Amino acid sequence: MKCVLKPRKSNTLNGSQRSIGVLSRKAPGYAIFSNTGVNLLLFSTARGGGILRDHRDGTDTYMKAFGAGTGLGVGLKKFTAVIVFESEAALEVLNGKADATIYDLPFCATFMAESGFALQALAQGFKFWADPKLND
């Protein structure tokens, strides 16, 4: 499976929708997150939630996300992140069942702005975890 997702500026998946659908059906799983990000001078944060779909057993896991970073920036934006896992190992990492960083494993992601603005040059990392309240 070759990742061909590209970042989009539009507020819908539109042209990427077909490639995301094809990739996500062939993949062991995918995740979709809705996030809000804030950039203020040297610091940035983002938080949100989403769902992780595991195609191996058909389960859905409700997730939370938090991001933090540093670099020059200013803005407030709402965006959607779509992550397609190219291996079961990458899926296990995001699902919290394996120890590693997802960046060491094959996955592809695209980020689509929904609203807001941001002028930024930064490095940012994200933490994902299962929402204990929604996964009982």
Buried (B, 14 or more C-beta within 10 A) or exposed (E): BEBEBEEBEEEEBEEBEEBBEEBBEEBBBBBBBBBBBBBEEEEBBBBBBBBBBBBEEEEEBBBBBBBEBEBEBEBEBBBBBBBBBBBBBBBBBBBEEBEEEBEEBBBBBBBBBBEEEBEBEBEBEBEBEBBEEEEE
